[in-house]
Amino acid sequence: MSITLSDQDKLTLRTAAYGAVTLLAAADAAGNPHKTATHGSIALASATGLIGHVLAEKQRDVNLNGKSVAELADHVLPALTAAMSLHKQQDPAEADNFRSAVIIAIDAATQIHPGQPSPTMTDMIGKITEALDTAPVR
C-alpha cells in the first residue's frame, strides 16, 4: 500500500520526529543538550522508507520554538500521536517504521551519557513513547 501525504501531513511528521529529539535535548539541560540533539538528528537522517524521504526534504517549515519545555511538549506530543495515527490508517508497516525511527533517534540521543539517562530524560522518553503508542486509527 502506498501512502499519500499532504504538505500538512509531512509537516506533522517532521514536527513529530524532530520535536521528539528537541524534547530530549530540552530535558538534558544539565548534561549536553547540543550533543543530544546532534546524535538524535543524525539518527533521523538515517531513516529509511517514507519517513526517511520526508525527513530528507530540506524544509524550513518545522516550528519547534517554545518559551518552555511544556509549551514545546504541547506541540510535539500531539504531533507524534497524529503522525502514528495517519500511518496506522494508511499503512501499518510504515507506522512501525516511523515509530522505529523515533525510538532509534531517542536511543542515539541518550547514548552520549554514561550509564542511565537522567530522571528528566527518562520521564520525557516515557511521554514520547506514550504519545507514539496511544495513536488511534483515524
Contacts in CASP RR format, 6 or more apart in sequence:
PFRMAT RR
TARGET T0000
AUTHOR 0000-0000-0000
METHOD contacts of the structure
MODEL  1
MSITLSDQDKLTLRTAAYGAVTLLAAADAAGNPHKTATHGSIALASATGL
IGHVLAEKQRDVNLNGKSVAELADHVLPALTAAMSLHKQQDPAEADNFRS
AVIIAIDAATQIHPGQPSPTMTDMIGKITEALDTAPVR
1 90 0 8 1.000
1 91 0 8 1.000
2 91 0 8 1.000
3 50 0 8 1.000
3 86 0 8 1.000
3 87 0 8 1.000
3 90 0 8 1.000
3 91 0 8 1.000
3 94 0 8 1.000
4 90 0 8 1.000
5 13 0 8 1.000
5 50 0 8 1.000
5 54 0 8 1.000
5 86 0 8 1.000
9 86 0 8 1.000
10 54 0 8 1.000
10 57 0 8 1.000
10 59 0 8 1.000
11 59 0 8 1.000
11 61 0 8 1.000
11 62 0 8 1.000
12 79 0 8 1.000
12 82 0 8 1.000
12 83 0 8 1.000
12 86 0 8 1.000
13 51 0 8 1.000
13 54 0 8 1.000
13 55 0 8 1.000
13 83 0 8 1.000
13 86 0 8 1.000
13 98 0 8 1.000
14 54 0 8 1.000
14 55 0 8 1.000
14 57 0 8 1.000
14 59 0 8 1.000
14 61 0 8 1.000
14 62 0 8 1.000
15 62 0 8 1.000
15 63 0 8 1.000
15 64 0 8 1.000
15 75 0 8 1.000
15 76 0 8 1.000
15 79 0 8 1.000
16 76 0 8 1.000
16 79 0 8 1.000
16 80 0 8 1.000
16 82 0 8 1.000
16 83 0 8 1.000
16 102 0 8 1.000
17 44 0 8 1.000
17 47 0 8 1.000
17 51 0 8 1.000
17 55 0 8 1.000
17 83 0 8 1.000
17 98 0 8 1.000
17 101 0 8 1.000
17 102 0 8 1.000
17 105 0 8 1.000
18 41 0 8 1.000
18 44 0 8 1.000
18 55 0 8 1.000
18 62 0 8 1.000
18 64 0 8 1.000
19 62 0 8 1.000
19 64 0 8 1.000
19 72 0 8 1.000
19 76 0 8 1.000
19 79 0 8 1.000
20 76 0 8 1.000
20 80 0 8 1.000
20 102 0 8 1.000
20 105 0 8 1.000
20 106 0 8 1.000
20 128 0 8 1.000
21 36 0 8 1.000
21 37 0 8 1.000
21 40 0 8 1.000
21 41 0 8 1.000
21 44 0 8 1.000
21 105 0 8 1.000
21 106 0 8 1.000
21 109 0 8 1.000
22 37 0 8 1.000
22 64 0 8 1.000
22 72 0 8 1.000
22 76 0 8 1.000
23 69 0 8 1.000
23 72 0 8 1.000
23 73 0 8 1.000
23 76 0 8 1.000
23 124 0 8 1.000
23 127 0 8 1.000
23 128 0 8 1.000
24 36 0 8 1.000
24 37 0 8 1.000
24 40 0 8 1.000
24 106 0 8 1.000
24 109 0 8 1.000
24 110 0 8 1.000
24 121 0 8 1.000
24 124 0 8 1.000
24 125 0 8 1.000
24 128 0 8 1.000
25 33 0 8 1.000
25 34 0 8 1.000
25 36 0 8 1.000
25 37 0 8 1.000
25 109 0 8 1.000
26 33 0 8 1.000
26 69 0 8 1.000
26 72 0 8 1.000
26 124 0 8 1.000
27 69 0 8 1.000
27 118 0 8 1.000
27 120 0 8 1.000
27 121 0 8 1.000
27 123 0 8 1.000
27 124 0 8 1.000
28 36 0 8 1.000
28 109 0 8 1.000
28 113 0 8 1.000
28 118 0 8 1.000
28 120 0 8 1.000
28 121 0 8 1.000
29 120 0 8 1.000
30 118 0 8 1.000
30 120 0 8 1.000
31 113 0 8 1.000
31 118 0 8 1.000
32 112 0 8 1.000
35 112 0 8 1.000
36 109 0 8 1.000
36 110 0 8 1.000
36 112 0 8 1.000
37 109 0 8 1.000
39 108 0 8 1.000
39 109 0 8 1.000
39 111 0 8 1.000
39 112 0 8 1.000
40 105 0 8 1.000
40 106 0 8 1.000
40 108 0 8 1.000
40 109 0 8 1.000
41 105 0 8 1.000
42 108 0 8 1.000
43 101 0 8 1.000
43 104 0 8 1.000
43 105 0 8 1.000
43 107 0 8 1.000
43 108 0 8 1.000
43 109 0 8 1.000
44 52 0 8 1.000
44 55 0 8 1.000
44 101 0 8 1.000
44 105 0 8 1.000
45 55 0 8 1.000
45 56 0 8 1.000
46 104 0 8 1.000
47 55 0 8 1.000
47 97 0 8 1.000
47 101 0 8 1.000
47 104 0 8 1.000
48 97 0 8 1.000
49 94 0 8 1.000
49 97 0 8 1.000
50 91 0 8 1.000
50 94 0 8 1.000
50 97 0 8 1.000
50 98 0 8 1.000
51 94 0 8 1.000
51 97 0 8 1.000
51 98 0 8 1.000
51 101 0 8 1.000
52 101 0 8 1.000
55 101 0 8 1.000
63 75 0 8 1.000
64 72 0 8 1.000
64 75 0 8 1.000
64 76 0 8 1.000
65 72 0 8 1.000
66 72 0 8 1.000
66 75 0 8 1.000
73 127 0 8 1.000
76 131 0 8 1.000
77 127 0 8 1.000
77 128 0 8 1.000
77 131 0 8 1.000
78 131 0 8 1.000
80 102 0 8 1.000
80 128 0 8 1.000
80 131 0 8 1.000
80 132 0 8 1.000
80 135 0 8 1.000
81 131 0 8 1.000
81 132 0 8 1.000
81 134 0 8 1.000
81 135 0 8 1.000
82 135 0 8 1.000
83 98 0 8 1.000
83 135 0 8 1.000
84 95 0 8 1.000
84 98 0 8 1.000
84 99 0 8 1.000
84 131 0 8 1.000
84 132 0 8 1.000
84 133 0 8 1.000
84 135 0 8 1.000
85 135 0 8 1.000
85 136 0 8 1.000
85 137 0 8 1.000
85 138 0 8 1.000
86 138 0 8 1.000
87 94 0 8 1.000
87 95 0 8 1.000
87 97 0 8 1.000
87 98 0 8 1.000
88 95 0 8 1.000
88 135 0 8 1.000
88 136 0 8 1.000
88 137 0 8 1.000
88 138 0 8 1.000
89 137 0 8 1.000
89 138 0 8 1.000
95 135 0 8 1.000
99 132 0 8 1.000
102 128 0 8 1.000
102 132 0 8 1.000
103 129 0 8 1.000
103 132 0 8 1.000
106 125 0 8 1.000
106 128 0 8 1.000
110 117 0 8 1.000
110 121 0 8 1.000
110 125 0 8 1.000
113 121 0 8 1.000
116 122 0 8 1.000
117 125 0 8 1.000
END
